[in-house]
Amino acid sequence: MKKVAVAVGVIERENGDILISKRHHHLHQGGKWEFPGGKIEKGESTLSALTRELNEEVDITVKSAESMLLLEHDYGDKFVVLDIWLVNGFDGTAKSNEGQEIKWVAKSELANYQFPEANKPIVELLNTIPTN
């Protein structure tokens, strides 16, 4: 079974809203919402991967981030290890660089979006953290 290490960014604006993006339909778990990020390349640190991926995907530069959670999930056809970071400082205005839909959502509204199973614990955790 394919094992994939992924750096995930929970990007939070000053008002507490969180950036989510919709996976392209042709991808694994396509059509569902997720927190931006991507694969960690061999020899790359998680923070370096996160910074690179967020710049490539949503055109932001990470200024500060803290480790939040490590999750493993077995989809049957793929095993993912998600290294989740709270990005609480960044430069730039988020925009879609890869044609995916993105939006800022209040933490209290995240449960209204369909996420892959591996992302659901992130949504649950965010609902326990007070907004700034």
ZAMILUM-485615 format. One record per atom (N, C-alpha, C): residue number from 1; atom name; x, y, z; residue in one letter. Coordinates in steps of 0.2 Angstrom, whole numbers, plus 5000, padded with zeros to 4 digits. Each point is the difference from the previous one (the first is absolute). Layout:
BEGIN
+-----+------+------+------+------+------+
: seq : atom :   px :   py :   pz : type :
+-----+------+------+------+------+------+
: NUM :   CA :    X :    Y :    Z :    A :
...
+-----+------+------+------+------+------+
***
This chain:
BEGIN
+-----+------+------+------+------+------+
: seq : atom :   px :   py :   pz : type :
+-----+------+------+------+------+------+
:   1 :    N : 5004 : 4994 : 5000 :    M :
:   1 :   CA : 4996 : 5006 : 5000 :    M :
:   1 :    C : 5004 : 5006 : 5000 :    M :
:   2 :    N : 4998 : 5005 : 4996 :    K :
:   2 :   CA : 5004 : 5006 : 5000 :    K :
:   2 :    C : 4999 : 5004 : 5006 :    K :
:   3 :    N : 5006 : 5003 : 5003 :    K :
:   3 :   CA : 5000 : 5004 : 5006 :    K :
:   3 :    C : 5002 : 5007 : 4998 :    K :
:   4 :    N : 4996 : 5005 : 5002 :    V :
:   4 :   CA : 5002 : 5007 : 4998 :    V :
:   4 :    C : 5000 : 5004 : 5006 :    V :
:   5 :    N : 5006 : 5004 : 5000 :    A :
:   5 :   CA : 5001 : 5005 : 5006 :    A :
:   5 :    C : 4998 : 5007 : 4997 :    A :
:   6 :    N : 4995 : 5003 : 5004 :    V :
:   6 :   CA : 4998 : 5006 : 4997 :    V :
:   6 :    C : 5000 : 5006 : 5005 :    V :
:   7 :    N : 5002 : 5006 : 4998 :    A :
:   7 :   CA : 5001 : 5006 : 5005 :    A :
:   7 :    C : 4993 : 5003 : 4998 :    A :
:   8 :    N : 4996 : 5002 : 5006 :    V :
:   8 :   CA : 4994 : 5003 : 4999 :    V :
:   8 :    C : 5000 : 5006 : 5004 :    V :
:   9 :    N : 4997 : 5006 : 4997 :    G :
:   9 :   CA : 5000 : 5006 : 5003 :    G :
:   9 :    C : 4993 : 5002 : 5002 :    G :
:  10 :    N : 4999 : 5001 : 5006 :    V :
:  10 :   CA : 4994 : 5003 : 5003 :    V :
:  10 :    C : 5001 : 5008 : 5000 :    V :
:  11 :    N : 4998 : 5003 : 4995 :    I :
:  11 :   CA : 5002 : 5007 : 4999 :    I :
:  11 :    C : 4994 : 5005 : 5003 :    I :
:  12 :    N : 5002 : 5003 : 5005 :    E :
:  12 :   CA : 4996 : 5004 : 5004 :    E :
:  12 :    C : 5001 : 5008 : 4999 :    E :
:  13 :    N : 4995 : 5003 : 4998 :    R :
:  13 :   CA : 5000 : 5008 : 4999 :    R :
:  13 :    C : 4999 : 5003 : 5007 :    R :
:  14 :    N : 5001 : 5006 : 5001 :    E :
:  14 :   CA : 5000 : 5004 : 5006 :    E :
:  14 :    C : 4993 : 4999 : 5003 :    E :
:  15 :    N : 4995 : 5000 : 4996 :    N :
:  15 :   CA : 4993 : 4999 : 5003 :    N :
:  15 :    C : 4998 : 4993 : 5002 :    N :
:  16 :    N : 5004 : 4995 : 4999 :    G :
:  16 :   CA : 4999 : 4993 : 5002 :    G :
:  16 :    C : 4998 : 4996 : 4994 :    G :
:  17 :    N : 4998 : 5003 : 4994 :    D :
:  17 :   CA : 4998 : 4996 : 4994 :    D :
:  17 :    C : 5006 : 4995 : 4998 :    D :
:  18 :    N : 4998 : 4995 : 4997 :    I :
:  18 :   CA : 5004 : 4994 : 4998 :    I :
:  18 :    C : 5000 : 5000 : 4993 :    I :
:  19 :    N : 5005 : 4999 : 4996 :    L :
:  19 :   CA : 5000 : 4999 : 4993 :    L :
:  19 :    C : 5000 : 4993 : 4998 :    L :
:  20 :    N : 4995 : 4998 : 4996 :    I :
:  20 :   CA : 4999 : 4993 : 4997 :    I :
:  20 :    C : 5000 : 5000 : 4993 :    I :
:  21 :    N : 5002 : 4995 : 4997 :    S :
:  21 :   CA : 5000 : 4999 : 4993 :    S :
:  21 :    C : 4996 : 4994 : 4998 :    S :
:  22 :    N : 4997 : 5000 : 4994 :    K :
:  22 :   CA : 4997 : 4994 : 4997 :    K :
:  22 :    C : 5004 : 4996 : 4995 :    K :
:  23 :    N : 5001 : 4993 : 5002 :    R :
:  23 :   CA : 5004 : 4996 : 4996 :    R :
:  23 :    C : 4997 : 4999 : 4993 :    R :
:  24 :    N : 5004 : 5000 : 4995 :    H :
:  24 :   CA : 4998 : 4999 : 4993 :    H :
:  24 :    C : 4996 : 4993 : 5000 :    H :
:  25 :    N : 4995 : 4999 : 4996 :    H :
:  25 :   CA : 4996 : 4994 : 5000 :    H :
:  25 :    C : 5005 : 4994 : 4997 :    H :
:  26 :    N : 5005 : 5001 : 4996 :    H :
:  26 :   CA : 5004 : 4994 : 4998 :    H :
:  26 :    C : 5005 : 4998 : 5005 :    H :
:  27 :    N : 5001 : 5003 : 5006 :    L :
:  27 :   CA : 5004 : 4998 : 5005 :    L :
:  27 :    C : 4997 : 4995 : 5005 :    L :
:  28 :    N : 5004 : 4997 : 5004 :    H :
:  28 :   CA : 4998 : 4996 : 5005 :    H :
:  28 :    C : 4996 : 5004 : 5005 :    H :
:  29 :    N : 4994 : 4998 : 5002 :    Q :
:  29 :   CA : 4995 : 5004 : 5004 :    Q :
:  29 :    C : 4998 : 5006 : 4997 :    Q :
:  30 :    N : 5000 : 5000 : 4993 :    G :
:  30 :   CA : 4998 : 5006 : 4996 :    G :
:  30 :    C : 4993 : 5002 : 5002 :    G :
:  31 :    N : 4999 : 5007 : 4999 :    G :
:  31 :   CA : 4994 : 5003 : 5001 :    G :
:  31 :    C : 4999 : 5002 : 5007 :    G :
:  32 :    N : 5004 : 4998 : 5005 :    K :
:  32 :   CA : 5000 : 5001 : 5007 :    K :
:  32 :    C : 5004 : 5006 : 5002 :    K :
:  33 :    N : 4998 : 5003 : 5005 :    W :
:  33 :   CA : 5004 : 5006 : 5003 :    W :
:  33 :    C : 5006 : 4998 : 5004 :    W :
:  34 :    N : 5005 : 5004 : 5000 :    E :
:  34 :   CA : 5006 : 4998 : 5004 :    E :
:  34 :    C : 5004 : 5006 : 5002 :    E :
:  35 :    N : 5005 : 4999 : 5005 :    F :
:  35 :   CA : 5004 : 5005 : 5002 :    F :
:  35 :    C : 5006 : 5000 : 4995 :    F :
:  36 :    N : 5002 : 5006 : 4997 :    P :
:  36 :   CA : 5006 : 4999 : 4995 :    P :
:  36 :    C : 5006 : 4997 : 5003 :    P :
:  37 :    N : 5004 : 4998 : 4995 :    G :
:  37 :   CA : 5006 : 4997 : 5002 :    G :
:  37 :    C : 5002 : 4995 : 4995 :    G :
:  38 :    N : 5005 : 4995 : 5001 :    G :
:  38 :   CA : 5002 : 4995 : 4995 :    G :
:  38 :    C : 5005 : 4996 : 5002 :    G :
:  39 :    N : 5002 : 4996 : 4996 :    K :
:  39 :   CA : 5005 : 4994 : 5001 :    K :
:  39 :    C : 5007 : 5003 : 5003 :    K :
:  40 :    N : 5003 : 4997 : 5005 :    I :
:  40 :   CA : 5006 : 5001 : 5002 :    I :
:  40 :    C : 5005 : 4997 : 4996 :    I :
:  41 :    N : 5005 : 5003 : 4997 :    E :
:  41 :   CA : 5005 : 4997 : 4995 :    E :
:  41 :    C : 5005 : 4997 : 5005 :    E :
:  42 :    N : 5004 : 4995 : 4997 :    K :
:  42 :   CA : 5005 : 4996 : 5003 :    K :
:  42 :    C : 5005 : 5005 : 5002 :    K :
:  43 :    N : 5003 : 5000 : 5007 :    G :
:  43 :   CA : 5005 : 5005 : 5002 :    G :
:  43 :    C : 4997 : 5007 : 5002 :    G :
:  44 :    N : 4994 : 5001 : 4999 :    E :
:  44 :   CA : 4997 : 5006 : 5001 :    E :
:  44 :    C : 4997 : 5001 : 5007 :    E :
:  45 :    N : 5001 : 5005 : 5004 :    S :
:  45 :   CA : 4996 : 5000 : 5007 :    S :
:  45 :    C : 4993 : 5002 : 4999 :    S :
:  46 :    N : 4996 : 4998 : 5004 :    T :
:  46 :   CA : 4993 : 5002 : 5000 :    T :
:  46 :    C : 4998 : 5007 : 4999 :    T :
:  47 :    N : 5004 : 5004 : 5004 :    L :
:  47 :   CA : 4999 : 5008 : 4999 :    L :
:  47 :    C : 5002 : 5002 : 4993 :    L :
:  48 :    N : 5005 : 4998 : 4998 :    S :
:  48 :   CA : 5003 : 5002 : 4993 :    S :
:  48 :    C : 4994 : 4997 : 4995 :    S :
:  49 :    N : 4998 : 4994 : 5000 :    A :
:  49 :   CA : 4995 : 4998 : 4996 :    A :
:  49 :    C : 4993 : 5004 : 5000 :    A :
:  50 :    N : 4998 : 5002 : 5006 :    L :
:  50 :   CA : 4994 : 5004 : 5001 :    L :
:  50 :    C : 5001 : 5007 : 4997 :    L :
:  51 :    N : 5006 : 5003 : 5001 :    T :
:  51 :   CA : 5001 : 5006 : 4997 :    T :
:  51 :    C : 5000 : 5000 : 4993 :    T :
:  52 :    N : 5003 : 4995 : 4997 :    R :
:  52 :   CA : 5000 : 4999 : 4993 :    R :
:  52 :    C : 4994 : 4999 : 4997 :    R :
:  53 :    N : 4996 : 4995 : 5003 :    E :
:  53 :   CA : 4993 : 4998 : 4997 :    E :
:  53 :    C : 4995 : 5006 : 5001 :    E :
:  54 :    N : 5000 : 5004 : 5005 :    L :
:  54 :   CA : 4996 : 5005 : 5001 :    L :
:  54 :    C : 5001 : 5006 : 4995 :    L :
:  55 :    N : 5007 : 5001 : 4999 :    N :
:  55 :   CA : 5001 : 5005 : 4995 :    N :
:  55 :    C : 4998 : 4998 : 4993 :    N :
:  56 :    N : 5001 : 4993 : 4998 :    E :
:  56 :   CA : 4998 : 4998 : 4994 :    E :
:  56 :    C : 4992 : 5000 : 4999 :    E :
:  57 :    N : 4997 : 4998 : 5005 :    E :
:  57 :   CA : 4993 : 4999 : 5000 :    E :
:  57 :    C : 4995 : 5006 : 5000 :    E :
:  58 :    N : 5002 : 5004 : 5006 :    V :
:  58 :   CA : 4996 : 5005 : 5001 :    V :
:  58 :    C : 5003 : 5007 : 5001 :    V :
:  59 :    N : 5007 : 5000 : 4997 :    D :
:  59 :   CA : 5003 : 5007 : 4999 :    D :
:  59 :    C : 5002 : 5003 : 5007 :    D :
:  60 :    N : 5001 : 4997 : 5005 :    I :
:  60 :   CA : 5001 : 5003 : 5007 :    I :
:  60 :    C : 5007 : 4998 : 5002 :    I :
:  61 :    N : 5004 : 5004 : 5004 :    T :
:  61 :   CA : 5006 : 4999 : 5003 :    T :
:  61 :    C : 4999 : 4999 : 5007 :    T :
:  62 :    N : 5002 : 4994 : 5003 :    V :
:  62 :   CA : 4999 : 4999 : 5007 :    V :
:  62 :    C : 5005 : 5004 : 5004 :    V :
:  63 :    N : 4998 : 5004 : 5005 :    K :
:  63 :   CA : 5004 : 5004 : 5004 :    K :
:  63 :    C : 5001 : 4996 : 5007 :    K :
:  64 :    N : 4995 : 4997 : 5002 :    S :
:  64 :   CA : 5000 : 4997 : 5007 :    S :
:  64 :    C : 4995 : 4994 : 5000 :    S :
:  65 :    N : 5002 : 4994 : 5002 :    A :
:  65 :   CA : 4996 : 4995 : 5001 :    A :
:  65 :    C : 5002 : 4995 : 5006 :    A :
:  66 :    N : 4995 : 4997 : 5002 :    E :
:  66 :   CA : 5002 : 4995 : 5006 :    E :
:  66 :    C : 4997 : 4993 : 4999 :    E :
:  67 :    N : 5003 : 4995 : 5002 :    S :
:  67 :   CA : 4998 : 4994 : 4999 :    S :
:  67 :    C : 4993 : 4999 : 5004 :    S :
:  68 :    N : 4996 : 4997 : 4997 :    M :
:  68 :   CA : 4993 : 4999 : 5003 :    M :
:  68 :    C : 4998 : 4993 : 5002 :    M :
:  69 :    N : 5001 : 4995 : 4995 :    L :
:  69 :   CA : 4997 : 4994 : 5001 :    L :
:  69 :    C : 5004 : 4995 : 4994 :    L :
:  70 :    N : 5001 : 4994 : 5002 :    L :
:  70 :   CA : 5002 : 4995 : 4995 :    L :
:  70 :    C : 4995 : 4994 : 5000 :    L :
:  71 :    N : 4997 : 4999 : 4994 :    L :
:  71 :   CA : 4995 : 4995 : 4999 :    L :
:  71 :    C : 5002 : 4995 : 4995 :    L :
:  72 :    N : 4998 : 4994 : 5001 :    E :
:  72 :   CA : 5001 : 4995 : 4995 :    E :
:  72 :    C : 4993 : 4997 : 4998 :    E :
:  73 :    N : 4999 : 4999 : 4993 :    H :
:  73 :   CA : 4993 : 4997 : 4998 :    H :
:  73 :    C : 5001 : 4995 : 4994 :    H :
:  74 :    N : 4997 : 4995 : 5001 :    D :
:  74 :   CA : 5000 : 4994 : 4995 :    D :
:  74 :    C : 4994 : 5001 : 4995 :    D :
:  75 :    N : 5001 : 5002 : 4994 :    Y :
:  75 :   CA : 4994 : 5000 : 4996 :    Y :
:  75 :    C : 4999 : 4993 : 4996 :    Y :
:  76 :    N : 5004 : 4995 : 5001 :    G :
:  76 :   CA : 4999 : 4994 : 4997 :    G :
:  76 :    C : 5005 : 5000 : 4994 :    G :
:  77 :    N : 5000 : 5005 : 4996 :    D :
:  77 :   CA : 5004 : 5000 : 4994 :    D :
:  77 :    C : 5006 : 5004 : 5001 :    D :
:  78 :    N : 5000 : 5004 : 5005 :    K :
:  78 :   CA : 5005 : 5005 : 5002 :    K :
:  78 :    C : 5000 : 5001 : 5007 :    K :
:  79 :    N : 5006 : 5000 : 5003 :    F :
:  79 :   CA : 5001 : 5002 : 5007 :    F :
:  79 :    C : 5003 : 5007 : 5001 :    F :
:  80 :    N : 4997 : 5004 : 5003 :    V :
:  80 :   CA : 5003 : 5007 : 5001 :    V :
:  80 :    C : 5002 : 5002 : 5007 :    V :
:  81 :    N : 5006 : 5003 : 5000 :    V :
:  81 :   CA : 5002 : 5003 : 5006 :    V :
:  81 :    C : 5000 : 5008 : 5000 :    V :
:  82 :    N : 4995 : 5003 : 5003 :    L :
:  82 :   CA : 4999 : 5007 : 5000 :    L :
:  82 :    C : 5004 : 5003 : 5006 :    L :
:  83 :    N : 5005 : 5005 : 4998 :    D :
:  83 :   CA : 5003 : 5004 : 5005 :    D :
:  83 :    C : 4997 : 5007 : 5000 :    D :
:  84 :    N : 4995 : 5001 : 5004 :    I :
:  84 :   CA : 4996 : 5006 : 5000 :    I :
:  84 :    C : 5003 : 5006 : 5004 :    I :
:  85 :    N : 5001 : 5006 : 4997 :    W :
:  85 :   CA : 5003 : 5006 : 5003 :    W :
:  85 :    C : 4995 : 5005 : 4999 :    W :
:  86 :    N : 4999 : 5004 : 5006 :    L :
:  86 :   CA : 4996 : 5006 : 5000 :    L :
:  86 :    C : 5005 : 5006 : 4998 :    L :
:  87 :    N : 4997 : 5003 : 4994 :    V :
:  87 :   CA : 5004 : 5005 : 4997 :    V :
:  87 :    C : 4996 : 5007 : 5002 :    V :
:  88 :    N : 5004 : 5003 : 5005 :    N :
:  88 :   CA : 4997 : 5006 : 5003 :    N :
:  88 :    C : 5003 : 5007 : 4998 :    N :
:  89 :    N : 5005 : 4999 : 4995 :    G :
:  89 :   CA : 5003 : 5006 : 4998 :    G :
:  89 :    C : 5002 : 4999 : 4993 :    G :
:  90 :    N : 4998 : 5004 : 4995 :    F :
:  90 :   CA : 5002 : 4999 : 4993 :    F :
:  90 :    C : 4999 : 5007 : 4996 :    F :
:  91 :    N : 5004 : 5000 : 4995 :    D :
:  91 :   CA : 5000 : 5006 : 4995 :    D :
:  91 :    C : 4996 : 4998 : 4994 :    D :
:  92 :    N : 4997 : 5005 : 4997 :    G :
:  92 :   CA : 4996 : 4998 : 4994 :    G :
:  92 :    C : 4993 : 5000 : 5001 :    G :
:  93 :    N : 4996 : 5000 : 4994 :    T :
:  93 :   CA : 4993 : 4999 : 5000 :    T :
:  93 :    C : 4999 : 4993 : 4997 :    T :
:  94 :    N : 4996 : 4996 : 5003 :    A :
:  94 :   CA : 4999 : 4993 : 4998 :    A :
:  94 :    C : 4996 : 5000 : 4993 :    A :
:  95 :    N : 5003 : 4996 : 4995 :    K :
:  95 :   CA : 4996 : 5000 : 4994 :    K :
:  95 :    C : 5002 : 4993 : 4997 :    K :
:  96 :    N : 4995 : 4997 : 4996 :    S :
:  96 :   CA : 5001 : 4994 : 4997 :    S :
:  96 :    C : 5005 : 5000 : 4994 :    S :
:  97 :    N : 5006 : 4997 : 5001 :    N :
:  97 :   CA : 5005 : 4999 : 4995 :    N :
:  97 :    C : 4999 : 4994 : 4996 :    N :
:  98 :    N : 4996 : 4995 : 5002 :    E :
:  98 :   CA : 4999 : 4994 : 4996 :    E :
:  98 :    C : 4993 : 4999 : 4998 :    E :
:  99 :    N : 4996 : 5005 : 5000 :    G :
:  99 :   CA : 4993 : 4999 : 4997 :    G :
:  99 :    C : 4995 : 4997 : 5005 :    G :
: 100 :    N : 5002 : 4999 : 5006 :    Q :
: 100 :   CA : 4996 : 4997 : 5005 :    Q :
: 100 :    C : 4996 : 5006 : 5003 :    Q :
: 101 :    N : 4994 : 4998 : 5003 :    E :
: 101 :   CA : 4996 : 5005 : 5003 :    E :
: 101 :    C : 5003 : 5001 : 5007 :    E :
: 102 :    N : 5000 : 5006 : 5003 :    I :
: 102 :   CA : 5002 : 5001 : 5006 :    I :
: 102 :    C : 4996 : 5005 : 5004 :    I :
: 103 :    N : 4999 : 5000 : 5006 :    K :
: 103 :   CA : 4996 : 5004 : 5004 :    K :
: 103 :    C : 5002 : 5001 : 5007 :    K :
: 104 :    N : 4999 : 5006 : 5003 :    W :
: 104 :   CA : 5001 : 5001 : 5007 :    W :
: 104 :    C : 4993 : 4998 : 5004 :    W :
: 105 :    N : 5001 : 4996 : 5005 :    V :
: 105 :   CA : 4994 : 4997 : 5004 :    V :
: 105 :    C : 5001 : 5001 : 5007 :    V :
: 106 :    N : 4994 : 5003 : 5004 :    A :
: 106 :   CA : 5001 : 5000 : 5007 :    A :
: 106 :    C : 5000 : 4993 : 5003 :    A :
: 107 :    N : 5004 : 4999 : 5005 :    K :
: 107 :   CA : 5001 : 4993 : 5003 :    K :
: 107 :    C : 4993 : 4997 : 5001 :    K :
: 108 :    N : 4995 : 5004 : 5003 :    S :
: 108 :   CA : 4994 : 4997 : 5001 :    S :
: 108 :    C : 4996 : 4997 : 4994 :    S :
: 109 :    N : 5002 : 5002 : 4994 :    E :
: 109 :   CA : 4997 : 4998 : 4994 :    E :
: 109 :    C : 5004 : 4994 : 4997 :    E :
: 110 :    N : 5006 : 4999 : 5002 :    L :
: 110 :   CA : 5003 : 4994 : 4997 :    L :
: 110 :    C : 4997 : 4994 : 4999 :    L :
: 111 :    N : 4996 : 4998 : 5005 :    A :
: 111 :   CA : 4996 : 4994 : 5001 :    A :
: 111 :    C : 4995 : 4999 : 4994 :    A :
: 112 :    N : 4998 : 5006 : 4997 :    N :
: 112 :   CA : 4995 : 5000 : 4994 :    N :
: 112 :    C : 5003 : 4998 : 4993 :    N :
: 113 :    N : 5007 : 4999 : 5000 :    Y :
: 113 :   CA : 5004 : 4998 : 4994 :    Y :
: 113 :    C : 5002 : 4993 : 5001 :    Y :
: 114 :    N : 5000 : 4996 : 4994 :    Q :
: 114 :   CA : 5002 : 4993 : 5000 :    Q :
: 114 :    C : 5007 : 5000 : 4999 :    Q :
: 115 :    N : 5003 : 4997 : 5005 :    F :
: 115 :   CA : 5008 : 4999 : 5000 :    F :
: 115 :    C : 5001 : 4992 : 4999 :    F :
: 116 :    N : 5006 : 4999 : 4998 :    P :
: 116 :   CA : 5002 : 4993 : 5000 :    P :
: 116 :    C : 5001 : 4997 : 5007 :    P :
: 117 :    N : 4999 : 4994 : 5001 :    E :
: 117 :   CA : 5000 : 4997 : 5007 :    E :
: 117 :    C : 5006 : 5002 : 5004 :    E :
: 118 :    N : 5006 : 5000 : 4997 :    A :
: 118 :   CA : 5006 : 5002 : 5004 :    A :
: 118 :    C : 5000 : 5007 : 5002 :    A :
: 119 :    N : 4996 : 5005 : 4997 :    N :
: 119 :   CA : 4999 : 5007 : 5003 :    N :
: 119 :    C : 4995 : 5001 : 5005 :    N :
: 120 :    N : 4996 : 4995 : 5001 :    K :
: 120 :   CA : 4995 : 5001 : 5005 :    K :
: 120 :    C : 5002 : 5002 : 5007 :    K :
: 121 :    N : 5005 : 4996 : 5003 :    P :
: 121 :   CA : 5003 : 5002 : 5006 :    P :
: 121 :    C : 5003 : 5007 : 5001 :    P :
: 122 :    N : 5002 : 5003 : 4994 :    I :
: 122 :   CA : 5002 : 5007 : 5000 :    I :
: 122 :    C : 4994 : 5005 : 5001 :    I :
: 123 :    N : 4995 : 4998 : 4997 :    V :
: 123 :   CA : 4994 : 5005 : 5001 :    V :
: 123 :    C : 4997 : 4999 : 5007 :    V :
: 124 :    N : 5000 : 4994 : 5003 :    E :
: 124 :   CA : 4998 : 4999 : 5006 :    E :
: 124 :    C : 5005 : 5004 : 5005 :    E :
: 125 :    N : 5006 : 5000 : 4999 :    L :
: 125 :   CA : 5005 : 5003 : 5005 :    L :
: 125 :    C : 4999 : 5008 : 4999 :    L :
: 126 :    N : 4999 : 5002 : 4994 :    L :
: 126 :   CA : 4999 : 5008 : 4999 :    L :
: 126 :    C : 4994 : 5002 : 5003 :    L :
: 127 :    N : 4995 : 4996 : 5001 :    N :
: 127 :   CA : 4994 : 5002 : 5003 :    N :
: 127 :    C : 5001 : 5001 : 5008 :    N :
: 128 :    N : 5005 : 4997 : 5003 :    T :
: 128 :   CA : 5002 : 5001 : 5007 :    T :
: 128 :    C : 5004 : 5006 : 5001 :    T :
: 129 :    N : 5003 : 5003 : 4995 :    I :
: 129 :   CA : 5005 : 5005 : 5001 :    I :
: 129 :    C : 4996 : 5007 : 4999 :    I :
: 130 :    N : 5000 : 5004 : 5005 :    P :
: 130 :   CA : 4997 : 5007 : 5000 :    P :
: 130 :    C : 5003 : 5004 : 4994 :    P :
: 131 :    N : 4995 : 5004 : 4997 :    T :
: 131 :   CA : 5002 : 5005 : 4995 :    T :
: 131 :    C : 5004 : 5006 : 5003 :    T :
: 132 :    N : 5005 : 5002 : 4997 :    N :
: 132 :   CA : 5004 : 5006 : 5003 :    N :
: 132 :    C : 4995 : 5006 : 5002 :    N :
+-----+------+------+------+------+------+
***
